[in-house]
């Protein structure tokens, strides 16, 4: 295998003692390991080259060991192993130690990740890394004014991120540049890439044949510190696509169908690998859409094999050299071996795939368009649509915008336009500038649309919605990826349906859920009936992409003269204090803070929307902990009983009272606990406010890892029925923790009054992760190693 600079432990020790210039060591690594290919990773990483030769050598080592055909996922993943000669490789069982090619962070999660990086004492990131300002821009009036307002409101945070990037060697994408995943696709993704990103929709890069995986900030710190990144070896679910995409059916319908089949937890612990003859009928950006929304089924990531559609996109975005280099390694690394085996196989015929609309309140409740009207009436969904929204990181490509514009022009040719507010979110400054140049923005304007800022906006709850009051039952349709309760507008009564941008546009013209553009007619301004034509649009702009304004800032060669200051009085930013170490004793008589009933996503644990402004201040953002979760005791949100004094209050208030009185606590949850976003705040907040363990029926992958990183014990009921044995008044004891070991269940005593029951709790902690628990957090453990 290609040698790294030094072992992970030695690297941390060296950095901690400042023995050698970090910048020099990084340059040495780039020169020695990447010099075989002279094709740069990106135009922003001119001194770091494509690693295909190195990856192929590592893969040869793995092939000789496994002696079997490999899936595409395995090729890309195993070629990034830190030690391919000795790594234990068993799908679904072993923990892989990997060397990602790069790190990407959006501004909301980057704050905490960079605060942790600062706390680590490291001097400079060891791999190419970037920060993207996309989450803090609230949709209110329109793109230009909303962006100006966000720059003013978030100046302190933007200045912190910009200066930290400059000091520690990260690229900085300014507010207005676009959504992280679109920027990655346009500039950084390449076939065979292994990238981690501090956002759950990082898998968007799979549309260019890369393994792009969402993680928490602590994982990002590991990779930026040149420590091998750990991932449980994923299983591989194959999706065989036959036929061709055509008519009203879009790439979005593929993932909506897969979500309907697998449900929100069916992909947990697995990579979704698309293959088959139908793949070539899907554009590169369409493949990205499919991979992006794989996060909604719990998948580790998703990807497609390298093909001509990807090559065309690379050339159109100024990366023809990468396309040519990838073609050399297409059969070796960038496509699956014949007769490779999948852990599960799904068959989808694109010729017969019907457009889908999924929701409300969960992205896996699928409705074929032919059944949407009946299902909506049967379930009492509000039939009138109040707002239509297209764009977001999932569906904001040039092709998406062009196809929607074709529908809008068809309607306007008959004298009608959108019946409802129609909001458009460009995915990037490049998309915004290009659709403006090519007249697409003008079409949307005449159609009655509003072009919002190049940012996440309403998709993540950054929406100052004024047309309905909180609690009013209403329907919206979006081309977004996620539709949990209250996610878009903080209104739990909003019924959000996710679908393709094409169907959002058509439904916005009709203004009702019971409209099917494939069969139903509309009435033009002349009183005549007509049917909308099937959408069409160019995959790539004939005139090439217009880059628009330059929104990127490269880091200086050395950050030694750059200062990063955090005001102790700031309400937005707060330097981190280390969490306390485990005292070596059993955790006895723990109080149950809350027993959560039903779905508990990271949105329920740590809400977004208006809370995003506190993502860099752990104590302030902890005031949103569990406020969206349903208390099993009274079926209410943010109203629990304080077991210490008998009063009722909000969850964060009770937790703060417990912390002040040294009352340690656990939270209890249901299935797929922590699904959704990668936000590690959903783990940091419970730890900060005195939590010691989270006990549930099952976890979502990213959140379980985040809990481990912060020194909390993520435990699952060996018998799911034991969930019912724990009451809000129960006392929980976790015993024999000195003997905590991989694969060994934790003994648990549940006290209900005078009655004591013993149950078993499982965990997935390995030896390294047990070290995090004992040290109090992964960051604490890193510092312990550095001090040795």
C-alpha positions in Angstrom: 0.0 0.0 0.0 1.0 3.6 -0.4 2.6 4.7 2.8 1.0 7.5 4.8 3.1 10.1 6.5 3.0 8.3 9.8 0.6 6.4 12.0 -2.5 8.2 13.3 -1.2 8.2 16.8 2.2 9.5 15.9 0.6 12.1 13.7 -1.5 13.4 16.6 1.6 13.4 18.9 3.6 15.2 16.3 1.0 17.9 15.8 0.5 18.3 19.5 4.2 18.9 20.0 4.7 21.1 16.9 7.7 19.1 15.8 7.4 19.8 12.1 5.6 22.4 10.0 2.2 21.1 9.2 2.1 22.9 5.8 5.5 21.2 4.9 4.3 17.8 5.9 1.1 18.2 3.9 3.0 19.3 0.8 5.3 16.3 1.2 2.3 14.0 1.4 0.8 15.5 -1.7 4.1 15.3 -3.6 4.8 11.7 -2.7 1.4 10.1 -2.9 -0.4 12.1 -5.6 2.4 12.8 -8.1 1.8 9.8 -10.3 -1.1 11.6 -12.0 -0.8 15.2 -13.1 -4.5 15.8 -13.4 -5.5 18.1 -10.5 -8.4 17.2 -8.1 -9.9 20.5 -9.0 -9.0 24.0 -10.3 -8.8 25.0 -6.6 -6.4 22.1 -5.7 -3.7 22.5 -8.3 -1.1 20.8 -6.3 -3.1 17.7 -5.4 -3.7 15.2 -8.2 -6.1 12.4 -9.0 -5.2 9.3 -6.9 -6.2 6.6 -9.4 -2.8 4.8 -9.6 -2.6 4.7 -5.8 -6.2 3.5 -5.5 -5.6 0.8 -8.1 -2.6 -0.5 -6.2 -4.5 -0.7 -3.0 -7.4 -2.4 -4.8 -5.0 -5.1 -6.2 -4.0 -5.9 -2.6 -7.7 -6.3 -1.6 -8.5 -8.4 -4.7 -5.7 -10.8 -4.0 -7.1 -11.3 -0.4 -10.8 -11.5 -1.1 -10.5 -13.4 -4.4 -14.1 -12.6 -5.6 -15.9 -10.2 -7.9 -16.3 -6.8 -6.3 -19.2 -4.3 -6.4 -18.5 -0.8 -7.5 -19.1 0.4 -3.9 -16.5 -2.1 -2.6 -13.9 -1.0 -5.2 -14.1 2.7 -4.3 -14.3 2.1 -0.6 -11.6 -0.6 -0.2 -9.2 1.3 -2.5 -9.2 4.0 0.2 -8.3 1.6 3.1 -5.5 2.8 5.3 -4.0 -0.7 5.5 -5.5 -2.9 2.7 -3.1 -5.7 3.5 -4.3 -6.3 7.0 -7.7 -4.7 7.3 -10.5 -7.0 8.3 -13.2 -6.8 5.6 -16.6 -8.3 6.2 -19.7 -6.5 5.0 -22.0 -5.5 7.8 -19.5 -6.5 10.5 -16.0 -5.1 10.4 -15.0 -1.5 11.0 -12.9 -0.1 8.1 -10.2 2.5 8.7 -10.3 4.7 5.6 -8.4 7.7 4.1 -10.9 10.1 2.4 -9.7 12.4 -0.3 -11.4 15.5 1.0 -13.8 17.1 3.5 -16.7 19.4 2.9 -18.7 21.3 5.5 -21.7 23.6 5.3 -21.8 26.7 7.5 -24.2 25.5 10.2 -22.3 22.3 11.0 -18.8 23.8 10.2 -19.0 26.1 13.2 -19.0 23.3 15.7 -16.6 21.2 13.6 -14.1 24.0 13.4 -14.5 24.9 17.1 -13.5 21.2 17.8 -10.6 21.5 15.4 -9.4 24.6 17.1 -9.7 22.8 20.5 -7.6 20.0 19.2 -4.5 22.2 18.9 -3.7 21.2 15.3 -2.2 23.8 13.0 -3.5 23.0 9.5 -5.8 20.6 7.8 -4.1 17.6 6.3 -6.5 17.0 3.4 -8.3 19.4 1.0 -11.2 20.8 2.9 -13.9 23.5 2.2 -16.6 25.4 4.0 -19.8 26.4 2.2 -22.1 29.2 3.4 -25.6 28.0 2.5 -27.7 27.3 5.6 -28.0 30.7 7.3 -29.9 32.6 4.5 -33.6 32.9 5.3 -36.1 33.1 2.4 -38.2 36.1 2.9 -38.6 38.5 -0.1 -36.3 37.4 -2.9 -32.7 36.4 -3.6 -30.9 39.7 -3.6 -32.5 41.2 -0.6 -32.5 38.0 1.4 -28.8 37.5 0.8 -28.0 41.1 1.8 -30.0 40.6 5.0 -28.3 37.3 5.8 -24.8 38.8 5.4 -25.7 41.5 7.9 -27.4 39.2 10.4 -24.7 36.6 10.3 -21.6 38.7 9.9 -20.0 37.5 13.1 -20.4 33.8 12.0 -19.2 34.4 8.4 -16.2 36.3 9.7 -15.4 33.5 12.1 -15.6 30.9 9.3 -13.6 32.9 6.8 -10.8 33.7 9.3 -10.7 30.1 10.6 -10.5 28.8 7.0 -7.7 31.1 6.3 -5.8 30.2 9.4 -6.1 26.4 9.1 -6.0 26.0 5.3 -9.6 25.5 4.1 -11.2 26.9 1.0 -14.1 29.3 1.8 -17.3 29.6 -0.3 -19.0 32.9 0.6 -22.7 33.3 1.2 -24.5 33.4 -2.1 -22.2 30.9 -3.8 -24.8 28.2 -3.6 -25.7 24.9 -1.8 -22.8 22.8 -0.7 -23.8 19.7 -2.7 -24.2 21.6 -6.0 -20.8 23.3 -5.5 -19.2 19.9 -4.8 -20.8 18.4 -8.0 -19.7 21.4 -10.1 -16.2 21.7 -8.8 -14.9 18.8 -6.6 -16.7 15.5 -7.1 -15.0 13.0 -9.4 -15.5 9.2 -10.2 -13.9 7.1 -7.5 -13.7 10.0 -4.9 -14.1 9.2 -1.2 -15.4 12.3 0.6 -17.0 13.0 3.9 -19.2 16.0 4.4 -20.9 17.4 7.5 -24.4 17.2 5.9 -26.6 14.2 5.5 -27.1 14.9 1.8 -23.4 14.7 1.0 -24.2 11.5 -1.1 -25.3 13.9 -3.9 -21.7 13.4 -5.2 -22.6 9.8 -6.1 -24.1 11.3 -9.3 -20.5 11.7 -10.4 -19.4 8.2 -9.3 -18.0 9.2 -5.9 -18.6 7.7 -2.5 -19.7 10.8 -0.6 -20.8 10.2 3.0 -22.5 12.3 5.5 -20.9 12.5 9.0 -20.8 14.6 12.1 -18.2 17.3 12.8 -16.1 15.1 15.0 -15.5 12.7 12.1 -14.5 15.7 9.9 -12.0 16.7 12.6 -10.4 13.2 12.4 -9.9 13.4 8.7 -8.6 16.9 8.7 -6.2 15.8 11.4 -4.9 13.0 9.1 -6.3 10.3 11.4 -7.9 7.3 9.6 -11.7 7.6 9.5 -13.7 4.7 10.8 -16.8 3.3 9.1 -18.6 0.1 9.7 -18.2 -1.9 6.5 -21.5 -1.3 4.7 -23.6 -3.9 3.0 -24.5 -3.2 -0.6 -28.0 -3.0 -1.9 -28.2 -3.2 -5.7 -30.8 -1.4 -7.7 -31.0 -2.7 -11.3 -32.5 -0.2 -13.6 -34.0 -1.3 -16.9 -35.9 0.6 -19.6 -35.6 4.4 -20.1 -36.6 7.6 -18.4 -39.2 9.4 -20.5 -42.2 11.7 -20.5 -43.3 12.9 -17.1 -41.2 10.4 -15.3 -38.0 11.9 -13.9 -34.9 10.7 -12.0 -36.6 11.9 -8.7 -39.2 9.2 -9.2 -36.5 6.5 -9.0 -35.6 7.4 -5.5 -39.2 8.1 -4.5 -40.0 4.6 -5.5 -36.9 3.2 -3.8 -37.9 5.0 -0.6 -41.4 3.6 -0.9 -39.9 0.1 -1.1 -37.2 0.3 1.5 -38.8 2.8 4.0 -36.8 5.4 6.0 -34.6 2.8 7.7 -34.3 0.1 5.0 -31.0 1.4 3.7 -29.4 1.7 7.1 -25.8 0.3 7.1 -25.8 -0.1 3.4 -24.6 1.6 0.2 -27.2 1.8 -2.6 -25.5 0.9 -5.9 -27.4 1.6 -9.1 -26.6 -0.4 -12.2 -28.2 -1.8 -15.4 -29.0 -0.6 -18.9 -31.4 2.1 -17.6 -28.6 4.0 -16.0 -27.5 5.5 -19.3 -30.9 7.2 -19.8 -30.4 9.4 -16.7 -28.3 12.6 -16.8 -25.4 13.1 -14.4 -27.4 15.6 -12.4 -30.3 13.3 -12.4 -28.1 10.6 -10.9 -27.1 13.1 -8.3 -30.7 13.7 -7.4 -31.2 10.0 -6.8 -28.1 9.7 -4.7 -28.9 12.9 -2.7 -32.2 11.5 -1.5 -30.8 8.2 -0.5 -30.2 9.8 2.9 -34.0 9.5 3.4 -33.8 5.7 3.5 -30.9 5.7 6.0 -28.3 4.6 3.4 -24.6 5.2 4.1 -24.4 6.6 0.6 -25.4 5.9 -3.0 -23.5 5.9 -6.3 -23.7 5.2 -10.0 -21.0 3.7 -12.3 -18.9 6.1 -14.4 -20.4 6.6 -17.9 -20.6 9.0 -20.8 -23.2 11.2 -19.1 -20.8 11.8 -16.3 -18.0 12.5 -18.8 -20.2 15.0 -20.5 -20.9 16.8 -17.3 -17.2 16.9 -16.3 -16.3 18.4 -19.7 -19.1 21.0 -19.4 -17.9 22.1 -16.0 -14.3 22.5 -17.2 -12.9 19.1 -16.1 -12.3 17.3 -19.3 -8.9 16.1 -17.9 -10.7 14.2 -15.1 -13.1 12.6 -17.6 -10.2 11.4 -19.7 -8.3 10.0 -16.7 -11.4 8.3 -15.3 -12.0 6.5 -18.6 -8.6 4.9 -18.2 -9.7 3.3 -14.9 -13.4 2.7 -15.8 -13.2 -1.1 -15.7 -10.6 -1.4 -13.0 -12.1 0.9 -10.4 -15.2 2.7 -11.6 -17.6 -0.1 -12.5 -18.7 -3.3 -10.8 -17.2 -6.6 -11.6 -19.4 -9.1 -13.5 -21.2 -11.6 -11.2 -20.6 -9.5 -8.1 -23.0 -10.2 -5.3 -25.4 -7.7 -3.6 -26.9 -8.2 -0.1 -30.2 -7.3 -1.6 -31.4 -6.6 -5.1 -34.2 -4.3 -6.3 -35.5 -4.2 -9.8 -37.0 -1.1 -11.3 -38.3 -0.8 -14.9 -38.0 2.8 -16.0 -40.4 2.2 -18.9 -43.2 1.6 -16.5 -42.2 3.7 -13.5 -44.9 6.2 -12.7 -44.3 9.7 -11.4 -44.6 9.7 -7.6 -45.6 12.2 -4.9 -44.4 11.1 -1.4 -45.7 12.3 2.0 -46.9 13.9 4.0 -44.7 14.0 7.2 -42.4 11.2 5.9 -40.5 10.8 2.7 -41.2 7.1 2.3 -45.0 7.2 2.0 -45.3 6.9 -1.8 -48.3 7.8 -4.0 -48.1 7.1 -7.7 -49.6 10.2 -9.4 -52.5 8.0 -10.6 -53.4 7.3 -7.0 -52.6 10.6 -5.3 -56.1 12.1 -5.6 -57.9 9.0 -4.1 -55.3 8.6 -1.4 -55.5 12.3 -0.5 -59.3 12.2 -0.2 -59.2 9.0 1.7 -56.7 10.4 4.3 -58.2 13.8 4.6 -55.2 15.7 3.2 -55.9 19.4 2.5 -56.6 19.3 -1.3 -55.8 22.9 -2.0 -52.1 23.5 -2.4 -50.9 26.7 -0.8 -47.2 27.0 -2.1 -45.1 25.2 -4.7 -41.3 25.1 -4.3 -38.7 23.9 -6.6 -34.9 23.7 -6.3 -32.8 22.8 -3.3 -29.7 20.6 -3.3 -31.8 17.7 -4.6 -33.3 19.3 -7.8 -31.7 22.5 -8.9 -29.7 21.6 -12.0 -29.9 23.3 -15.3 -31.9 20.4 -16.7 -34.4 20.6 -13.8 -34.9 24.3 -14.3 -35.2 24.0 -18.1 -37.8 21.2 -17.9 -39.9 23.2 -15.4 -39.6 26.3 -17.6 -41.0 24.2 -20.5 -44.1 23.4 -18.5 -44.5 27.0 -17.4 -44.2 28.3 -21.0 -46.8 25.7 -22.1 -49.3 27.0 -19.5 -48.6 30.6 -20.4 -49.2 29.9 -24.1 -52.7 29.0 -23.0 -53.0 32.2 -20.9 -52.6 30.7 -17.5 -49.8 30.6 -14.9 -49.2 29.4 -11.4 -52.3 29.6 -9.2 -50.2 29.8 -6.0 -46.9 31.3 -4.8 -44.1 29.5 -6.8 -40.6 29.7 -5.2 -37.4 28.8 -7.1 -34.1 28.0 -5.4 -31.1 27.9 -7.7 -28.5 25.4 -6.5 -25.5 27.6 -7.1 -24.4 31.0 -8.4 -23.4 29.2 -11.6 -26.9 27.8 -12.1 -28.5 31.2 -11.2 -26.3 33.1 -13.6 -26.8 30.5 -16.4 -30.6 30.3 -16.1 -30.7 34.1 -16.0 -28.6 34.4 -19.2 -30.7 31.8 -21.0 -34.0 33.4 -20.2 -35.3 30.7 -17.8 -35.5 33.1 -14.8 -37.6 35.4 -16.9 -40.0 32.6 -17.7 -40.4 31.8 -14.0 -40.9 35.5 -13.3 -43.7 35.7 -15.9 -45.2 32.5 -14.5 -45.6 34.1 -11.1 -42.5 32.7 -9.5 -40.0 34.2 -7.1 -36.3 33.3 -7.5 -34.8 33.0 -4.0 -31.2 33.1 -2.9 -28.6 30.5 -3.9 -29.1 28.7 -0.6 -31.0 25.9 1.2 -33.8 28.3 2.3 -37.2 26.7 2.9 -35.8 23.1 2.5 -34.2 23.4 5.9 -36.8 25.7 7.5 -35.1 28.9 6.6 -38.4 30.4 5.4 -40.2 33.4 6.8 -43.6 32.1 5.7 -46.4 34.6 6.2 -49.4 33.1 4.3 -50.6 30.7 7.1 -50.7 30.8 10.8 -48.9 28.2 12.9 -51.4 25.4 13.5 -53.4 26.0 10.3 -53.8 22.8 8.3 -52.4 23.3 4.8 -50.6 21.6 1.9 -47.3 22.5 0.1 -45.5 20.6 -2.6 -41.7 20.7 -3.0 -38.9 19.1 -5.0 -36.9 18.9 -1.8 -35.8 15.7 -0.1 -37.2 15.8 3.4 -40.7 16.5 4.7 -40.7 15.8 8.4 -43.3 17.5 10.6 -42.7 21.2 10.8 -39.4 21.0 8.9 -40.1 23.7 6.2 -42.0 26.3 8.1 -42.1 25.2 11.8 -45.9 24.5 11.4 -46.7 21.0 12.5 -50.0 21.2 10.5 -48.3 21.8 7.2 -48.6 18.7 5.0 -45.5 18.7 2.8 -45.3 16.4 -0.2 -42.0 15.8 -2.0 -42.0 15.1 -5.7 -40.1 16.0 -8.9 -39.8 19.7 -9.8 -41.8 18.9 -12.9 -44.8 17.7 -10.9 -44.4 20.6 -8.5 -44.7 23.0 -11.5 -47.8 21.2 -12.9 -49.5 21.0 -9.5 -48.8 24.7 -9.0 -50.7 25.5 -12.2 -53.7 23.4 -11.0 -53.4 24.4 -7.4 -54.8 21.1 -6.2 -53.5 17.6 -5.2 -56.1 15.8 -7.3 -54.6 17.0 -10.6 -52.8 14.4 -12.7 -50.9 16.1 -15.7 -50.7 12.8 -17.5 -54.5 12.4 -17.8 -56.2 15.6 -16.7 -57.0 18.7 -18.6 -56.7 22.4 -17.7 -58.8 25.3 -18.9 -57.0 28.1 -20.8 -57.8 31.7 -20.6 -59.9 31.3 -23.8 -62.1 28.7 -22.1 -60.7 25.8 -24.1 -59.5 22.6 -22.5 -55.9 21.5 -23.0 -53.4 19.0 -21.6 -49.9 20.0 -20.5 -47.2 18.6 -22.8 -44.5 16.3 -21.3 -41.6 18.4 -20.0 -38.4 18.8 -21.9 -35.1 20.6 -21.4 -31.4 20.6 -22.3 -29.3 18.4 -20.0 -26.4 20.9 -20.3 -26.4 24.5 -21.5 -25.6 24.9 -25.2 -23.6 28.0 -24.5 -21.8 26.5 -21.5 -22.1 27.5 -17.9 -21.9 31.1 -16.8 -19.9 31.0 -13.5 -21.5 34.3 -12.3 -19.8 36.2 -9.5 -16.6 34.9 -8.0 -17.6 33.7 -4.5 -14.6 31.5 -3.6 -11.7 32.5 -1.3 -8.6 30.4 -1.3 -6.6 30.1 2.0 -3.1 31.7 2.2 0.0 29.5 2.0 0.4 30.0 5.8 -2.2 31.0 8.3 0.4 31.9 11.0 -0.5 35.6 10.8 -4.2 35.1 10.7 -6.0 35.5 14.0 -9.3 33.9 15.0 -11.2 35.6 17.8 -14.4 34.5 19.6 -16.0 37.1 21.8 -16.8 35.6 25.2 -20.0 37.6 25.3 -21.2 36.4 21.9 -24.6 34.7 21.6 -23.6 33.0 18.3 -20.2 31.5 19.0 -18.7 29.8 22.1 -15.4 28.1 22.6 -15.8 24.5 23.7 -15.0 23.1 27.1 -14.0 19.4 27.3 -16.7 17.0 28.5 -16.0 15.2 31.8 -14.3 11.8 31.7 -16.1 8.6 32.8 -15.2 8.1 36.5 -14.8 4.4 36.2 -18.0 3.6 38.0 -21.3 2.1 37.0 -24.0 4.6 36.0 -26.7 4.0 38.6 -30.2 5.4 39.3 -30.2 7.5 36.2 -33.4 9.5 35.7 -35.4 9.3 32.5 -35.5 12.8 31.1 -37.9 11.9 28.4 -39.4 8.7 26.9 -40.0 9.6 23.3 -43.0 8.2 21.5 -42.8 7.5 17.7 -40.6 9.1 15.1 -37.7 11.1 16.6 -35.5 12.6 13.9 -32.6 15.0 14.4 -35.1 17.7 13.7 -37.1 16.6 16.8 -33.9 16.4 18.9 -32.3 19.7 17.7 -34.6 21.8 15.5 -33.2 23.8 12.6 -35.0 26.9 11.2 -34.6 29.9 13.6 -32.2 27.8 15.8 -29.6 27.7 13.1 -28.1 30.9 14.3 -27.0 29.3 17.5 -25.1 26.3 15.8 -21.8 27.8 17.0 -22.9 28.3 20.6 -23.5 24.9 22.3 -25.1 26.3 25.5 -27.6 28.5 23.6 -28.6 25.9 21.0 -29.1 23.4 23.8 -32.3 25.4 24.6 -33.9 23.5 21.6 -33.1 20.0 22.9 -36.0 17.6 22.3 -38.5 20.4 21.9 -40.0 18.6 18.9 -40.1 15.1 20.4 -43.4 13.7 21.6 -43.5 12.8 25.3 -45.0 9.3 25.8 -46.4 10.4 29.1 -48.9 13.0 27.8 -48.5 12.9 24.0 -47.3 16.5 24.1 -44.1 18.2 22.8 -41.7 20.0 25.1 -43.7 19.3 28.2 -42.2 16.8 30.7 -42.4 16.2 34.4 -39.4 17.1 36.5 -38.9 13.9 38.5 -36.8 15.8 41.1 -39.5 18.3 42.2 -42.7 17.3 40.5 -43.1 20.4 38.4 -43.8 20.4 34.6 -41.7 22.3 32.1 -39.9 22.3 28.8 -37.4 19.6 28.1 -34.3 21.9 28.1 -35.5 23.6 31.3 -35.9 20.3 33.1 -32.5 19.1 31.8 -30.8 22.2 33.0 -32.3 21.8 36.5 -31.0 18.2 36.5 -27.6 19.4 35.5 -27.5 22.0 38.2 -28.4 19.4 40.8 -26.0 16.7 39.5 -28.9 14.5 38.3 -27.6 12.3 35.5 -30.2 11.1 33.0 -31.0 9.0 30.0 -33.4 9.5 27.1 -35.5 6.6 25.7 -36.6 6.3 22.1 -38.2 4.2 19.4 -37.1 2.8 16.0 -34.6 4.5 13.7 -33.9 7.2 16.4 -31.9 10.1 15.0 -32.8 9.7 11.3 -32.4 12.7 9.1 -29.7 15.3 9.3 -26.1 14.7 10.2 -26.2 17.5 12.8 -24.0 16.5 15.7 -25.8 19.1 17.9 -28.4 16.3 18.4 -25.6 14.5 20.3 -23.7 17.4 21.7 -26.8 18.9 23.4 -27.8 15.8 25.5 -24.1 15.4 26.5 -23.8 19.1 27.4 -27.0 19.0 29.6 -26.0 16.0 31.6 -27.1 13.0 29.5 -25.2 9.8 29.9 -26.9 7.3 27.6 -29.6 7.1 24.9 -31.6 3.8 24.9 -33.7 3.0 21.9 -35.1 0.2 19.7 -32.7 1.1 16.8 -30.5 4.0 15.6 -29.9 5.8 12.4 -26.2 5.4 11.4 -24.9 9.0 11.5 -26.5 9.8 14.8 -25.3 6.7 16.5 -21.8 7.6 15.5 -22.2 11.2 16.7 -23.4 10.0 20.1 -20.3 7.8 20.4 -18.0 10.6 19.4 -19.4 12.8 22.3 -18.9 10.1 25.0 -22.6 9.1 25.3 -23.6 5.4 25.3 -25.9 4.6 22.4 -27.7 1.5 23.5 -30.5 -0.7 21.9 -33.0 -3.0 23.6 -31.9 -6.6 23.0 -35.7 -7.2 23.3 -37.6 -4.3 21.7 -40.5 -5.1 23.9 -38.5 -3.9 26.9 -39.2 -0.3 25.7 -42.5 -0.7 27.4 -40.8 -1.6 30.7 -39.3 1.9 31.1 -41.7 4.5 32.4 -41.0 8.3 32.8 -40.6 7.6 36.6 -38.2 4.7 36.2 -34.6 4.7 37.5 -32.1 3.1 35.1 -28.8 1.5 36.2 -26.1 0.5 33.7 -23.9 -2.1 35.4 -20.5 -3.7 35.0 -19.3 -0.9 32.7 -15.7 -1.7 33.6 -16.2 -4.8 31.5 -17.7 -2.9 28.6 -16.4 -4.7 25.5 -17.3 -5.1 21.8 -20.2 -7.4 21.3 -20.9 -7.8 25.0 -24.4 -6.6 26.1 -24.7 -4.0 28.8 -26.6 -5.2 31.9 -29.4 -2.8 32.8 -31.7 -2.6 35.9 -35.0 -0.9 35.5 -36.5 0.3 38.8 -40.2 1.1 38.9 -41.0 1.8 42.6 -40.1 -1.4 44.5 -40.0 -3.5 41.4 -36.6 -4.2 39.8 -36.3 -5.8 36.4 -33.1 -6.8 34.6 -32.8 -6.3 30.8 -30.0 -6.5 28.3 -28.9 -3.6 26.1 -26.9 -4.1 23.0 -24.3 -1.7 21.5 -22.0 -1.5 18.5 -19.0 0.1 20.3 -15.6 -1.2 19.2 -12.4 -0.9 21.3 -11.5 2.5 19.8 -15.0 3.8 20.5 -15.0 2.5 24.1 -11.9 4.6 24.5 -13.9 7.6 23.5 -16.5 6.8 26.2 -13.9 6.4 28.9 -12.1 9.6 27.9 -15.4 11.5 27.8 -15.3 12.1 24.0 -13.3 11.4 20.9 -11.8 14.8 21.1 -10.6 14.2 24.6 -9.1 10.9 23.5 -7.3 12.7 20.7 -5.8 15.1 23.2 -4.8 12.2 25.5 -2.8 10.6 22.6 -1.2 14.0 21.8 0.0 14.3 25.4 1.7 10.9 25.5 
